[in-house]
C-alpha cells in the first residue's frame, strides 16, 4: 500500500492516482492535517481515524504540506520524519522539503554553494526592513512570505507601495532585489528535474511580473542550453532533491535561480510537453527508490 499526502483533490493528485491505478497499486489519498501518530511498542499511523501498521506502507508520495502555525507545520514534517525513521521512503525526502519550504534556508544554501540567486535580506526588525527596502535602486524590491508557493503573497515594493501586507508576512521580512527581464514582457524558465536529469522545460511569459502558470502566465516549450541545465541541476542537487522544479531568470548579471520547489506543480509544463507523461516519469522514479530500499 502507498500513501499520497495532498492538500486537495486537484489535477496533480488525480494525475498521480491514475498512474497508481494503471500500475494496479493500492494507494490511499491522505492529508497531513488529518493524520496522527501512535508511539508505543507497535508504532502506527492514523489517517482519518483508521489505523495503519507501518509494515503495510510501501512508500509515501508528498504532494502537499499544509500551512499553519509553527507547531502545526513542525508536526506535519514530524509525521514525515516518523515514516522515514521507520525505513519508509518519503518522496521528496523530508530533508529537501524542509530546505525548500523555507525560503530563507533555500537562499542560504544556494549562496553557500555559489549558485547565483537574487540578493536577499531577511529580518524580523521593522527598522532593518525599512533600511533594506530603501537601499534598492528606485526603492524597487520584492517581498515574499518565507512559506508560500505559486506566486501567492508576493508583493512588488516601490515608491507607490512602500508598505506590504504585514499580516501576511507574520513579522518576517524576506526582501529580494527585483530582476527585470529583458524586453517588454516578463518571463522566466521552469526546468523540471528528476535525479540529475532535466526531463522537460518551459518558458513562462506574462504581462505582469508574476509569471506562475497558476497566476495566468503563458507557457511554451523551452529547450535550455547546457549552462541553464547545469545551473538547474546543481541547484536541485545541493538541496538534496529526488525531483524538483527550478525557476531561472536572466538579468544583467546572467542566469539566476529564483526558486527551487520540492513539491513542484507541472500542469503548465505538461500542457507544452507532448512526448512524455511527467507524472509517470515521477512515479517511475518513486517506485524505483521504493524497490531499491525494499531489497
N, C-alpha and C positions, 0 to 999 in steps of 0.2 A: 504494500500500500504506500502511496505517495501523498504528500500534502502540498497544496498551493496556498500560501498565505497571500491574501489580496485585500485591498481596501474596498473594492467594488466589483460589480459583475459586468464590467465593460468589455470592450472589443479585445483588449490584450488577454484578459483572463479567458475569454471564450476561445481565442486562438490556441492558447496552451491546452485547454481542455479537449479541443478537437484532436490535437496530436496525441494526447494520452489515450483518448478513445480509439483512435486509429491503431495505436500500438497495443490495444487491449490491456492497458494497465489500469489498475484500480487507483483512483485518485479522489481525494477529499478536498473540497474548497473550504478554506477556513480564514478566520480573521484573528489577528494577534490580540485585539482588544476584547475578544470573546474567548480567550484561551486562559487556562490555568495550569499550574504545576503542582504535582504532589511529590514531595520528597520524603520518602520513608524507605523501608527495606526493598521496596519494589517501585522505584520512581516511574511516574507516568504522566501523560498529558491529558488534560480535559479540553475538549472543544465543544462548546455549546452543550454542556452538561454530560457529554458522553466521554467515557474514559478510553484511552488508547495506550496499550503497552508499547514500550519503546522498541522492543524486538520486532514489532509488526510494521514499523515505519522504515521504508527503504531509502527515502530521501525527501528533502523539503525544498521547494522552489519558492523564493521570496519575490512576490510581485508587488507588494506594498507594505510599508511600515506606517502605521497611523501616527499622526501628530498628537500632541497633548502636553501635559505638564512634564517637567523634567523627570519626575518619578515615573510617570506613565511610559515615556519613551524609553527610559532605562529598563523598565520591566519588559517591554516588548523585545528589546535587544537581549535581555536576560533569558527570555523564552528560547531565542535562537541559540544563545550560548549553551543553555541547558541541553538542547538537542545535539549540538556539536560535541559537547563534552562527553556525550554518550555514544560517540562514534557514528552519528547520523550526518550525512552530507547535507549541508545548507548551502544553497546556490542563489545568488552570490554568497561567498563566505562572509561570516559576520564581521570579521576584521575590516574587510573592504567596505562593507556597508557603513560601519561606524566612521571610517575615514572620509567617506564621501557625503554622508548625510549632513555632516557638519562642515560648512564651507570654510570655516577658519582652519580646520585641520587639513582640508584639501589644499588650500592655498599654501599653507606652511610646508606641506610635504612636497608640493611641486617646486616651490622656491628652493628648498633644501637640496633637491635633486637637479637643480639648474635647468628646469623646464620653464620656458617663458610663460608668464601669466601676468595679468594686469597688476600694476602697483596697487597695493591694498593696505588699508588702515582699519584697525579694529579696536574699539574701545567701548567701555560702558560709562565713560565720563563725558557728560554732555559738553563741557568746555573743550575737551580734546576733540570731540566730534566736530564742533564748530570750527576749530582751528584747522582740522584736516579738510573739511568742506571748503573753506576759504582759500586753501593752498592750491587748488586745482586751477588750471587755465580757465579764465572766464567763470570760475566757480562752478564749472560743469563736472558732475561726477554721478556715479550710480550708487545707490544704496539698496541693500538686499537683506531680507531676513536670513539668519545663518542656517535655518532649516527651511527648505522650500524647494519647489521644482516647477517645471513647465512655465516659467516666467511669472509665477504668482508672487505678488508683493514687491516686485521691483519698482523702483522709482528713479526718475532722472531729476537730479537736483541742479538748479541754476539760479540765475537772478530772479526768475519769476516763480520759483518754487524752492525756497530755502529751508522749509520745514517739512520733513517727511511724516508719514503716518507713524508717530512714535509708539502708539499702542501695538501696532502690527509688528514692530521690531523688538518688543519686550525688553527695551532698555539696553540692547546690544547693537552697536552701530558698525556695520560691515560696509565700508566705503571703498569703492574702486574707481580708478580712472575710467573715463568714458572713451571707448575705442570707436572712432568714426570710420566706417567702411569707405573705401574709395568709390567714387561715383555718386549718383543722385539717390540711389536706394540703399537700404541697409541689408547686409547679407552676412551669413556665416556658413560653416560647414559642419555637418554631423557625420562622424565616422563611427561605424558600428564594428566592434571588435569582439572576437571570441578567441580566448587564449592570446596568441601573439599574431593573429591574422585579421586584417581588415576585410570583412565579408561583404560590406556594402557601404556606400557613402551618398550623401545628398547635399545639395546646396539649398539653403533656406533664404528666401528673399521677402522683404516686407516694406511697406511704406513708412512704418514706424520702427523704432529702434529695437523692439522686442520681436524676434523672428520665429519664436517657437511655433510649430505646427498647430499646437493646441490653442494658440492665440491668434491664428489666422495667417501664419507665414505660408508662402507658396513654396512648394518643394519641386526640385528636379534632380535627376540623377547626376552625380558628380564623379568624375574619375580623378582621384587625388594623385599628386606627384609623389615620388619616393620620399621627399622631405616631409610632406604633410603626413604620410603614412607613418613614417618613423617617429615623428613627434607624438602622434596619437597613441601609438603602441607603447612608447616609453611612458607616457602619462598613465596609461592603464596598468602597466607592469609595476610602476613604483607604488601604486596604491593596492597592488596585490589582487586585482580583479580577475575572476573567471571570464566575465564578459563585461563590456562597458559601452556606453555612448559618450564619445568625446567631442566636445564642441570647440571649434577653432575659428579664429578671425584673423584677417590680415589688416595691419595698420602700418604706419610709417616705419615702425621698428621691425616689421616682419611678421611671421606667423606666431600667434599667441593662443594658448589654451585657456579658454574662458570657463569651462565646466567639464567635470568628469562624473558621469552618472553610473551608479552601481545598480540602479533599478530603472534602466532607460526605457522610454517608450519607443516603438518602432512602426507605429501606424503610418506616419508620414513617409518614412523610409520605404515601407513595403509598397506604398502606392506608386513608387517610381522604380521599384526593383521587380523586374518581370521574370528573371531567370532562376529565382530561388525563393523558398519559403523561409523567412527569417525565424519564425517561431520554431520550425522544425530543426533548423540548424542549432538553435539554442538548446532545445530539448535533447538533441543528439549528444551534445557535449555534456549535458547534465547526466544523462543515462550512462555515458562512458565513465564519468568520475564515480558515479554510484557503483558501477560494476567493478571498477578497479579497487575500490575500497572494500567491497564485499569478498573479494578473492583472497 
